[in-house]
Amino acid sequence: MHRRLALMLLASARALRPIASLRGGAKTLRRASAAPTMSDTHPAASSTPEGVRDRLGFATQLRRRRDSELTGCDRRRHFDYLVIGAGSGGIASARRAATHGAKVAVCEKGALGGTCVNVGCVPKKVMYNAAHIMECVHDAPLYQYSGTESVKLDWNKLKTARDNYVTRLNGIYGRNMEGSGVAKLEGLASFTGPNEVEVAGTKYTADNILIAVGGKPTMPADLEGVEHCISSDGFFLLEEMPSSALVVGAGYIAVEMAGILHALGCETELAVRGEKPLRAFDDLMSDTLVSEMARQGLTLRPKTTIGKVEDINGKKRVTHTDGTVLGEYDEVLLAVGREPLTGPLALDKAGVKLDDKNRYIAVDDFQNTSAEGVYALGDVCGNVELTPMAIAAGRRLADRLFANVNGKADYSDVPTVVFSHPPIGTVGLTEKQAVEKYGEGNVKVWTSTFVNLWYGPMPIDPADKPRTAMKMVTAGKNELIVGLHVIGVGADEMLQGFAVAVKMGATKADFDSCVALHPTAAEEFVTLAPWGEGAGDKKGLGEKPVPQI
């Protein structure tokens, strides 16, 4: 069997397999050698499945034959896979390739882990947790606790603890890379030609190169006084909590930063150009969030465009484009978008083209760029700019390149969460998107708005209690769930499991068939009225799937 597997791999390596690519902006089909060149460094045989050991052994022979054609210096500077960017997506792809036996290196000029670990998801969630604790402190007297008046946050100590945690994660990433046999090349990387990259003055070549450099916050150059503002990166550099802040932006980051600052006691305002924040989300989610912001006392400034920022004795005076002075603040945080970090890469030298807007790297569904053997994923591509999405895309790419596994990342129905106050979880289409795609007559919507039990015993007017809101969007006669949305306590943890059901093609009847966990907020999704009357409901008489053995 081992000999037969080796012959199959040899045939695969010699075959010319089709890989979709981009030529001149149009999708065409190209053919490229699928022969993976593998590394001598791979997991010990005792911990490697038998079939994988066979593949790695054969792959090693292929590479040794290839390496015999290179000089010693060339061998040291040539890789099967060279990843530019040590963010979550890049490292995930690099380590996956290494498990398949590829000789892999990762180029990085900064801290390991990229935006998510250093100035994104991780430190943001730490600050969100701190804000949530402060909210609990505020709620405690309503549960008849006393003494909360003396509770204070030491911002600087929290920052130190948070930064130490991030540093620990940097080390874990480094040790994981080392344990996987992935080399680290420190410095700024740029292309010097097809399949050739220069890092810190040294040139390296690779059969396959992945661009996973991520992005950075946009700081509008045309804004007068932009130098007096901070970005989301700058938020994590603050040594003490500002007493007042203006957050500018309408997306995830602006909403999250504003919510954190406000909950921790900073007088916070959120300025948005349109009518409300999170306009791309389902209206029930964004409208509920706006109502909750008002209830909490966070000032929302709709239809506001910043024209000028001045430093007046340490305060930032902000002026609207119409000349109106909005106020003076300790900090002005701009969260008006992000841009890909493609500038230093010299993409033209590798033949890598950008999209029609000359902004993101143009890729097809398989992460192929316009250049042979060069791939891109994550924020540089502009498609679902989420860390888990980049990780999934990176692993699929490595499997395809080095394990001959035909597959690609699935960018449909990607769940996401906004760590607002309260948090939002969503997967699939909004109601408007579903109507546009399937037609109004083919879409059904179920909603529920209620007070979470957390607030139930609190001795306040029921009208003043925060609301949880849910929406299920279905399409077709079978009432296939195409969208699921929730805002409220626990929404961030709640949606992950439901997203699996949506990806599997669940219907309203499938949700109804699941007995509720009581008392929870999540049970509302499986008890949406009318219950048990959906299309295809088996009335409890259906057969349960059994394992295929």
Backbone torsions as a table, in degrees:
resi	resn	phi	psi	omega
1	MET	NA	-37.7	-179.4
2	HIS	-65.0	-40.7	179.7
3	ARG	-64.1	-40.0	-179.7
4	ARG	-64.8	-39.6	178.4
5	LEU	-63.9	-40.9	179.6
6	ALA	-62.6	-40.8	178.8
7	LEU	-65.2	-38.6	178.4
8	MET	-64.2	-41.7	179.2
9	LEU	-66.7	-37.2	177.9
10	LEU	-63.8	-41.5	178.4
11	ALA	-64.4	-39.4	179.1
12	SER	-64.8	-39.8	-178.1
13	ALA	-66.7	-32.1	-178.0
14	ARG	-85.8	-16.9	-176.4
15	ALA	-72.7	155.1	172.2
16	LEU	-101.3	110.2	-176.8
17	ARG	-102.9	147.6	-178.8
18	PRO	-74.9	135.5	173.8
19	ILE	-131.2	125.1	179.8
20	ALA	-66.8	141.4	178.5
21	SER	-146.9	-177.9	179.4
22	LEU	-116.7	127.6	174.5
23	ARG	-127.3	118.1	178.7
24	GLY	59.8	29.9	177.3
25	GLY	86.4	-10.0	-179.5
26	ALA	-107.1	145.3	178.8
27	LYS	-76.4	125.4	175.7
28	THR	-131.7	-175.6	-179.5
29	LEU	-118.5	127.7	177.1
30	ARG	-118.6	163.5	177.6
31	ARG	-119.9	133.7	-177.4
32	ALA	-140.9	154.4	178.0
33	SER	-63.5	131.8	179.6
34	ALA	-97.7	7.1	-175.8
35	ALA	-66.4	110.8	178.0
36	PRO	-79.8	134.0	176.2
37	THR	-100.9	121.8	-167.3
38	MET	-107.6	163.9	-177.2
39	SER	-97.2	155.3	174.2
40	ASP	-73.4	-20.0	-178.5
41	THR	-90.0	114.2	177.9
42	HIS	-150.7	165.5	-177.8
43	PRO	-55.2	150.5	179.4
44	ALA	-58.1	148.6	-177.0
45	ALA	-58.6	-31.8	-177.4
46	SER	-65.8	-22.2	-178.4
47	SER	-111.5	7.7	-177.7
48	THR	-111.2	128.8	178.3
49	PRO	-54.6	148.5	-174.3
50	GLU	-55.8	-45.9	-179.0
51	GLY	-62.7	-36.3	179.0
52	VAL	-69.6	-38.3	177.9
53	ARG	-60.1	-42.0	178.7
54	ASP	-60.2	-44.1	-177.8
55	ARG	-66.4	-41.6	-179.3
56	LEU	-65.6	-40.4	179.8
57	GLY	-61.5	-43.1	179.1
58	PHE	-68.1	-40.1	-180.0
59	ALA	-63.6	-37.2	178.8
60	THR	-61.8	-41.0	177.9
61	GLN	-61.2	-41.2	179.4
62	LEU	-61.3	-43.5	-176.3
63	ARG	-72.8	-36.4	177.7
64	ARG	-60.9	-37.2	177.2
65	ARG	-66.3	-39.8	178.0
66	ARG	-68.2	-42.9	-177.7
67	ASP	-65.7	-26.0	179.9
68	SER	-65.0	-18.1	179.2
69	GLU	-87.4	-7.0	-178.7
70	LEU	-105.7	154.1	174.1
71	THR	-74.4	167.8	179.7
72	GLY	-58.1	-43.0	179.9
73	CYS	-64.8	-42.1	-179.6
74	ASP	-62.2	-39.4	-178.2
75	ARG	-63.7	-39.4	-178.5
76	ARG	-68.3	-28.4	-176.3
77	ARG	-105.5	10.8	177.6
78	HIS	-115.3	137.0	-178.6
79	PHE	-129.4	155.0	171.2
80	ASP	-71.1	-34.4	-174.4
81	TYR	-144.0	121.5	178.5
82	LEU	-119.0	118.1	-177.5
83	VAL	-105.6	125.5	178.0
84	ILE	-99.1	108.0	-179.0
85	GLY	115.4	119.0	-178.7
86	ALA	-103.8	45.4	171.3
87	GLY	-83.4	-173.7	-176.8
88	SER	-60.6	-42.7	-179.4
89	GLY	-68.0	-44.5	-178.9
90	GLY	-64.4	-45.8	-179.7
91	ILE	-66.8	-40.0	178.9
92	ALA	-60.2	-42.5	-179.7
93	SER	-69.0	-40.7	-179.4
94	ALA	-63.0	-47.5	-178.4
95	ARG	-67.3	-35.6	178.3
96	ARG	-64.5	-43.2	178.7
97	ALA	-62.1	-39.0	-179.6
98	ALA	-64.9	-35.1	178.7
99	THR	-66.6	-22.9	176.4
100	HIS	-87.0	0.5	176.1
101	GLY	98.7	4.6	-178.6
102	ALA	-74.0	148.6	172.6
103	LYS	-84.8	114.4	-166.5
104	VAL	-127.1	143.3	171.9
105	ALA	-135.8	149.8	177.0
106	VAL	-122.2	130.7	177.7
107	CYS	-97.9	132.3	178.7
108	GLU	-154.8	133.9	179.3
109	LYS	-98.9	-12.0	-178.2
110	GLY	-122.1	-155.0	-178.9
111	ALA	-74.6	145.6	179.6
112	LEU	-67.8	146.3	178.2
113	GLY	108.1	-15.6	175.6
114	GLY	67.7	-160.0	-177.0
115	THR	-59.0	-46.7	-173.2
116	CYS	-55.7	-48.9	-175.8
117	VAL	-76.0	-38.7	-169.4
118	ASN	-94.1	-43.9	-177.0
119	VAL	-139.1	31.7	-177.1
120	GLY	-140.1	-123.2	-171.2
121	CYS	-48.0	-50.3	-171.7
122	VAL	-68.4	-59.0	179.5
123	PRO	-64.3	-29.9	176.0
124	LYS	-62.5	-43.7	-179.1
125	LYS	-66.8	-34.2	175.5
126	VAL	-60.5	-44.8	179.6
127	MET	-69.3	-35.4	176.0
128	TYR	-62.6	-42.5	178.9
129	ASN	-62.3	-40.7	177.5
130	ALA	-61.4	-41.7	178.9
131	ALA	-66.1	-38.0	178.9
132	HIS	-64.8	-39.6	177.4
133	ILE	-61.6	-40.8	178.7
134	MET	-64.2	-36.2	176.5
135	GLU	-64.1	-38.6	177.2
136	CYS	-64.9	-37.7	177.1
137	VAL	-61.0	-42.3	179.3
138	HIS	-66.7	-32.9	-179.7
139	ASP	-80.2	-20.3	-172.7
140	ALA	-54.8	-45.1	179.0
141	PRO	-58.7	-28.3	179.2
142	LEU	-74.2	-11.6	170.9
143	TYR	-105.0	18.2	174.0
144	GLN	69.9	26.4	169.0
145	TYR	-85.5	152.9	176.9
146	SER	-128.5	163.9	177.6
147	GLY	90.4	3.8	-177.3
148	THR	-74.8	-12.3	-178.6
149	GLU	-62.2	-25.0	-176.7
150	SER	-90.2	-1.2	-178.2
151	VAL	-76.6	124.3	179.4
152	LYS	-134.0	154.8	177.5
153	LEU	-99.3	131.3	170.7
154	ASP	-96.5	95.6	-174.8
155	TRP	-57.4	-44.8	-175.2
156	ASN	-64.5	-41.0	178.1
157	LYS	-67.0	-38.2	176.9
158	LEU	-63.5	-42.3	178.6
159	LYS	-60.0	-42.9	179.4
160	THR	-61.9	-45.7	179.5
161	ALA	-63.8	-40.7	178.7
162	ARG	-64.7	-46.0	-179.6
163	ASP	-64.2	-37.5	177.8
164	ASN	-64.2	-38.0	178.0
165	TYR	-65.0	-43.6	178.3
166	VAL	-62.2	-42.6	178.1
167	THR	-60.8	-39.1	176.7
168	ARG	-61.5	-42.0	178.4
169	LEU	-64.6	-37.9	175.7
170	ASN	-56.3	-44.1	179.9
171	GLY	-65.4	-39.3	178.6
172	ILE	-62.9	-42.5	177.5
173	TYR	-59.7	-44.1	-179.4
174	GLY	-63.6	-43.8	179.7
175	ARG	-67.1	-36.4	177.1
176	ASN	-64.2	-42.1	177.4
177	MET	-62.3	-45.4	-179.6
178	GLU	-63.3	-41.8	179.1
179	GLY	-64.7	-27.3	178.9
180	SER	-87.7	-3.0	-179.3
181	GLY	79.5	23.3	179.6
182	VAL	-93.1	125.1	179.1
183	ALA	-79.0	147.5	176.8
184	LYS	-111.2	125.9	176.9
185	LEU	-109.6	112.7	-174.1
186	GLU	-90.0	128.3	178.0
187	GLY	138.0	172.6	178.4
188	LEU	-77.5	129.0	-177.8
189	ALA	-101.6	142.8	174.6
190	SER	-150.0	148.5	179.6
191	PHE	-73.8	140.9	172.9
192	THR	-117.1	-2.0	178.8
193	GLY	170.0	179.3	177.5
194	PRO	-59.5	126.8	177.6
195	ASN	58.7	27.2	177.9
196	GLU	-136.5	133.7	-176.5
197	VAL	-132.9	141.2	175.5
198	GLU	-107.7	130.4	179.4
199	VAL	-130.4	118.6	178.3
200	ALA	51.1	42.4	175.5
201	GLY	86.4	-4.7	179.7
202	THR	-111.8	136.7	-179.7
203	LYS	-95.4	139.5	178.7
204	TYR	-130.1	149.2	175.9
205	THR	-119.9	158.6	-179.7
206	ALA	-156.1	148.0	175.2
207	ASP	-69.3	-33.5	-178.8
208	ASN	-136.5	133.8	179.9
209	ILE	-126.6	131.2	177.7
210	LEU	-111.2	129.7	175.0
211	ILE	-98.2	114.1	-179.2
212	ALA	-141.6	54.4	-172.2
213	VAL	-88.2	-7.0	177.4
214	GLY	72.2	-154.5	-176.9
215	GLY	-140.4	-173.7	179.5
216	LYS	-143.6	158.9	178.2
217	PRO	-63.5	142.7	176.0
218	THR	-83.7	126.3	174.6
219	MET	-117.2	102.0	-171.7
220	PRO	-55.9	117.8	-178.2
221	ALA	-68.4	-23.1	-177.3
222	ASP	-87.5	1.5	177.6
223	LEU	-86.4	118.2	179.3
224	GLU	-65.5	124.4	-179.8
225	GLY	86.1	18.1	-178.8
226	VAL	-60.2	-25.0	-179.5
227	GLU	-67.0	-14.5	178.7
228	HIS	-90.3	-0.8	-177.8
229	CYS	-103.0	163.0	173.5
230	ILE	-118.5	159.7	174.7
231	SER	-102.5	-175.4	175.4
232	SER	-63.2	-31.3	174.4
233	ASP	-61.5	-43.3	-179.5
234	GLY	-65.6	-27.7	177.6
235	PHE	-57.1	-39.1	-176.6
236	PHE	-80.0	-3.3	176.0
237	LEU	-96.9	-10.7	-177.5
238	LEU	-61.5	127.3	-179.1
239	GLU	-84.7	-19.7	177.2
240	GLU	-146.0	157.6	-177.8
241	MET	-74.5	130.0	176.6
242	PRO	-68.3	150.1	177.3
243	SER	-80.6	-22.7	178.1
244	SER	-148.0	149.1	-178.7
245	ALA	-154.7	145.5	170.6
246	LEU	-113.1	120.7	176.2
247	VAL	-103.1	130.0	-176.6
248	VAL	-113.7	122.2	179.4
249	GLY	143.6	161.3	-175.1
250	ALA	-124.4	4.9	-176.7
251	GLY	-99.2	-167.6	179.9
252	TYR	-45.6	-58.0	-168.6
253	ILE	-63.4	-44.1	179.9
254	ALA	-61.5	-45.8	-179.1
255	VAL	-63.5	-42.3	-178.7
256	GLU	-67.8	-45.9	-179.8
257	MET	-62.8	-43.3	179.9
258	ALA	-62.9	-42.1	-179.8
259	GLY	-64.6	-41.1	179.3
260	ILE	-63.5	-50.7	-178.1
261	LEU	-59.9	-44.7	-178.1
262	HIS	-64.9	-45.2	-177.9
263	ALA	-64.4	-29.7	-179.6
264	LEU	-83.4	-4.0	174.0
265	GLY	111.5	3.8	177.2
266	CYS	-83.1	135.3	175.4
267	GLU	-70.8	110.2	-167.7
268	THR	-120.5	138.7	172.5
269	GLU	-124.5	145.9	178.8
270	LEU	-119.4	118.0	-179.3
271	ALA	-103.7	126.5	179.4
272	VAL	-128.0	147.4	-178.5
273	ARG	-73.6	-31.3	-178.0
274	GLY	-94.5	-156.7	-177.4
275	GLU	-76.8	-29.5	-174.3
276	LYS	-161.2	164.5	176.0
277	PRO	-78.8	166.3	176.9
278	LEU	53.1	47.4	-176.9
279	ARG	-65.7	-23.5	-179.2
280	ALA	-78.9	-10.4	-179.8
281	PHE	-84.9	167.5	177.1
282	ASP	-59.1	141.4	-175.7
283	ASP	-56.8	-35.6	-179.6
284	LEU	-62.3	-35.7	179.8
285	MET	-71.3	-52.0	-176.5
286	SER	-67.3	-39.1	179.7
287	ASP	-67.3	-39.5	177.7
288	THR	-64.9	-39.2	178.4
289	LEU	-63.3	-43.4	179.2
290	VAL	-60.3	-42.5	178.8
291	SER	-62.9	-40.0	-179.0
292	GLU	-70.3	-35.8	175.5
293	MET	-59.8	-43.7	179.8
294	ALA	-64.1	-42.2	179.8
295	ARG	-62.2	-36.9	-177.8
296	GLN	-79.2	-16.8	-179.5
297	GLY	93.4	13.0	175.0
298	LEU	-82.0	122.5	-175.6
299	THR	-78.2	123.6	176.4
300	LEU	-104.2	129.0	178.0
301	ARG	-112.5	92.4	179.0
302	PRO	-76.4	162.3	178.0
303	LYS	50.2	46.7	-176.9
304	THR	-120.5	124.7	176.3
305	THR	-120.8	124.9	-176.7
306	ILE	-77.2	131.2	-179.6
307	GLY	-107.3	-29.9	-175.8
308	LYS	-159.3	143.7	174.7
309	VAL	-127.8	126.5	-179.4
310	GLU	-121.5	146.2	174.5
311	ASP	-94.1	110.8	-178.9
312	ILE	-116.7	99.0	179.5
313	ASN	53.3	44.2	177.3
314	GLY	89.1	-13.7	176.1
315	LYS	-97.1	151.0	178.9
316	LYS	-101.5	109.6	177.2
317	ARG	-87.6	126.4	-175.5
318	VAL	-112.9	130.0	-179.7
319	THR	-117.9	134.7	176.8
320	HIS	-70.2	159.1	177.6
321	THR	-63.0	-19.3	178.3
322	ASP	-88.3	4.0	177.6
323	GLY	96.7	-9.2	-179.9
324	THR	-74.1	133.1	175.9
325	VAL	-83.5	120.1	-179.0
326	LEU	-75.9	-34.3	-179.7
327	GLY	152.2	-175.7	176.9
328	GLU	-119.5	135.9	-172.4
329	TYR	-135.5	155.8	173.9
330	ASP	-67.5	-39.8	-179.1
331	GLU	-139.0	144.5	170.7
332	VAL	-119.3	114.9	-176.3
333	LEU	-105.4	117.4	178.9
334	LEU	-93.5	121.6	175.9
335	ALA	-131.2	62.9	-171.7
336	VAL	-101.6	11.9	177.9
337	GLY	138.2	174.5	177.7
338	ARG	-132.3	158.3	-179.9
339	GLU	-133.8	146.3	-177.6
340	PRO	-68.6	146.3	-178.5
341	LEU	-89.8	57.2	-176.1
342	THR	-92.7	-14.7	-174.5
343	GLY	-51.1	-51.5	-175.0
344	PRO	-74.7	-5.8	-169.9
345	LEU	-78.0	-17.6	-175.7
346	ALA	53.9	54.0	-175.0
347	LEU	-59.6	-31.3	-177.5
348	ASP	-62.1	-29.7	-179.3
349	LYS	-70.9	-19.0	177.2
350	ALA	-102.1	-4.9	-178.7
351	GLY	79.6	22.1	179.9
352	VAL	-89.2	124.6	-176.4
353	LYS	-100.1	152.4	174.8
354	LEU	-92.4	173.2	-179.3
355	ASP	-75.5	-176.4	-176.2
356	ASP	-61.2	-26.4	179.5
357	LYS	-91.5	4.5	178.3
358	ASN	57.2	39.4	-175.2
359	ARG	-121.3	-58.8	-177.6
360	TYR	-102.1	158.3	174.5
361	ILE	-70.5	129.5	-179.5
362	ALA	-77.8	124.8	177.2
363	VAL	-134.9	160.7	173.6
364	ASP	-96.6	-168.8	-176.7
365	ASP	-66.4	-15.4	-177.4
366	PHE	-106.2	15.6	178.1
367	GLN	71.9	9.1	177.3
368	ASN	-72.5	135.1	172.1
369	THR	-92.6	-172.4	179.4
370	SER	-75.7	-11.2	-178.6
371	ALA	-100.9	135.1	179.4
372	GLU	-59.8	127.0	176.6
373	GLY	78.1	9.0	178.0
374	VAL	-118.6	131.2	-174.7
375	TYR	-127.8	162.7	179.5
376	ALA	-148.6	148.0	177.4
377	LEU	-154.9	169.0	177.6
378	GLY	82.3	-150.3	-173.1
379	ASP	-64.7	-20.2	179.1
380	VAL	-73.0	-13.0	-179.2
381	CYS	-100.4	-20.5	175.8
382	GLY	75.6	15.9	-178.8
383	ASN	-116.4	109.8	-177.6
384	VAL	53.4	77.2	-175.0
385	GLU	-83.1	73.4	179.7
386	LEU	-131.5	141.4	-177.6
387	THR	-55.1	-50.5	-179.0
388	PRO	-61.7	-29.3	178.2
389	MET	-68.1	-42.1	178.2
390	ALA	-64.5	-38.9	178.4
391	ILE	-62.6	-47.0	179.6
392	ALA	-61.5	-44.5	179.8
393	ALA	-62.8	-40.3	-179.4
394	GLY	-65.0	-41.0	179.7
395	ARG	-69.0	-42.1	178.5
396	ARG	-61.5	-41.1	180.0
397	LEU	-62.9	-45.2	-179.8
398	ALA	-63.3	-39.3	178.1
399	ASP	-62.1	-40.6	-177.7
400	ARG	-70.2	-40.4	-176.0
401	LEU	-75.9	-36.3	-169.1
402	PHE	-120.8	-3.2	176.8
403	ALA	-127.1	4.9	177.7
404	ASN	57.8	34.6	177.7
405	VAL	-100.4	114.5	-177.6
406	ASN	-78.4	113.0	-179.8
407	GLY	-170.6	171.5	178.5
408	LYS	-153.0	165.0	177.5
409	ALA	-71.9	142.5	178.9
410	ASP	-99.4	110.7	-176.7
411	TYR	-91.6	8.9	179.8
412	SER	-94.3	150.3	176.5
413	ASP	48.9	51.1	178.1
414	VAL	-87.3	118.6	179.4
415	PRO	-71.9	151.4	178.4
416	THR	-149.2	158.6	-179.3
417	VAL	-133.5	142.9	172.5
418	VAL	-111.9	122.0	179.7
419	PHE	-85.1	62.4	174.3
420	SER	-85.8	-174.8	178.7
421	HIS	-125.2	96.5	4.6
422	PRO	-81.9	166.6	-176.8
423	PRO	-72.7	160.1	179.1
424	ILE	-123.0	134.3	173.0
425	GLY	-122.8	137.4	-176.2
426	THR	-151.4	146.7	174.5
427	VAL	-148.0	140.1	177.3
428	GLY	85.2	-155.4	-172.6
429	LEU	-86.6	147.4	168.2
430	THR	-74.5	170.5	178.4
431	GLU	-60.8	-44.0	179.9
432	LYS	-62.2	-43.1	-179.9
433	GLN	-64.3	-38.1	179.8
434	ALA	-65.6	-41.7	179.0
435	VAL	-64.1	-41.5	178.4
436	GLU	-63.3	-36.5	-175.4
437	LYS	-82.6	-40.8	-172.0
438	TYR	-111.3	-11.8	-176.8
439	GLY	92.8	140.6	-173.6
440	GLU	-58.5	-38.0	-178.3
441	GLY	-70.3	-12.5	-178.0
442	ASN	-106.0	8.3	-177.3
443	VAL	-118.1	133.4	174.1
444	LYS	-120.9	146.1	-176.6
445	VAL	-130.4	134.8	174.4
446	TRP	-119.0	135.1	179.4
447	THR	-133.2	158.3	174.7
448	SER	-150.4	131.5	175.6
449	THR	-127.5	127.2	-173.1
450	PHE	-155.4	167.0	176.1
451	VAL	-91.6	123.8	178.3
452	ASN	-64.1	146.1	-178.1
453	LEU	-58.8	-23.1	176.4
454	TRP	-52.9	-39.0	-176.8
455	TYR	-93.1	-5.6	-174.2
456	GLY	-52.8	-54.3	-175.1
457	PRO	-81.4	-1.3	-177.3
458	MET	-68.5	129.1	-176.8
459	PRO	-78.1	64.1	176.3
460	ILE	-131.2	163.3	-179.9
461	ASP	-58.1	127.8	179.8
462	PRO	-52.4	-30.9	-179.5
463	ALA	-68.4	-20.6	-178.5
464	ASP	-93.4	-2.4	-177.4
465	LYS	-81.9	138.8	-179.8
466	PRO	-58.9	150.8	-179.4
467	ARG	-110.5	145.2	166.2
468	THR	-99.6	137.5	-179.8
469	ALA	-128.7	137.4	-179.6
470	MET	-131.8	149.5	175.8
471	LYS	-144.4	133.1	172.5
472	MET	-115.1	128.0	179.9
473	VAL	-114.3	124.4	179.1
474	THR	-121.7	159.5	179.2
475	ALA	-136.9	146.0	175.4
476	GLY	84.5	169.6	-179.1
477	LYS	-65.2	-27.9	179.0
478	ASN	-83.9	1.3	178.0
479	GLU	53.0	50.4	175.9
480	LEU	-67.3	131.3	-179.7
481	ILE	-76.5	116.8	-179.4
482	VAL	-111.5	-5.3	178.6
483	GLY	-159.5	139.0	179.2
484	LEU	-141.8	127.9	-172.0
485	HIS	-139.7	139.1	179.3
486	VAL	-149.7	139.9	172.4
487	ILE	-131.0	130.3	-179.6
488	GLY	151.2	179.7	-179.4
489	VAL	-57.1	126.2	176.5
490	GLY	81.1	5.4	-177.9
491	ALA	-61.0	-33.8	-177.4
492	ASP	-64.1	-41.1	179.8
493	GLU	-83.1	-27.8	-174.3
494	MET	-66.8	-39.6	-165.8
495	LEU	-75.7	-24.0	-173.8
496	GLN	-55.9	-48.1	-179.7
497	GLY	-65.5	-40.5	178.6
498	PHE	-65.8	-31.7	179.0
499	ALA	-63.4	-35.2	176.2
500	VAL	-60.0	-43.4	179.9
501	ALA	-62.8	-41.2	178.9
502	VAL	-63.3	-43.5	178.6
503	LYS	-62.3	-30.4	-179.3
504	MET	-81.4	-5.5	178.6
505	GLY	89.0	35.0	-179.2
506	ALA	-67.2	151.3	176.6
507	THR	-112.5	171.8	174.9
508	LYS	-58.1	-38.6	179.4
509	ALA	-64.2	-35.9	177.7
510	ASP	-63.8	-42.4	177.8
511	PHE	-64.0	-43.0	-179.9
512	ASP	-62.3	-28.8	-176.9
513	SER	-75.5	-11.6	-179.4
514	CYS	-92.6	123.9	179.8
515	VAL	-69.1	139.9	-173.8
516	ALA	-72.2	146.9	167.4
517	LEU	-87.1	118.3	-171.7
518	HIS	-125.4	139.5	-5.2
519	PRO	-93.5	120.8	176.1
520	THR	-139.4	163.4	172.7
521	ALA	-75.3	-33.6	-176.6
522	ALA	-60.6	-27.1	-177.4
523	GLU	-63.0	-20.6	-179.9
524	GLU	-61.1	-31.8	-179.4
525	PHE	-67.2	-26.8	-178.6
526	VAL	-104.4	10.1	177.4
527	THR	-129.7	16.4	-178.8
528	LEU	-59.1	128.0	-178.5
529	ALA	-80.7	145.1	-3.9
530	PRO	-75.6	136.2	-175.6
531	TRP	-96.1	141.2	173.9
532	GLY	74.2	15.8	-179.7
533	GLU	-122.4	13.4	-177.0
534	GLY	-74.9	162.9	178.5
535	ALA	-61.4	131.9	177.6
536	GLY	81.0	6.6	179.5
537	ASP	-64.1	128.1	-174.1
538	LYS	-88.5	1.1	178.0
539	LYS	54.2	31.2	178.3
540	GLY	80.7	4.7	-175.7
541	LEU	-103.6	2.1	-178.8
542	GLY	-74.8	158.1	179.3
543	GLU	-86.9	138.4	178.9
544	LYS	-79.9	136.5	177.0
545	PRO	-59.8	145.0	-179.6
546	VAL	-119.5	154.0	179.4
547	PRO	-62.2	141.0	175.4
548	GLN	-90.4	106.3	-175.1
549	ILE	-112.2	NA	NA
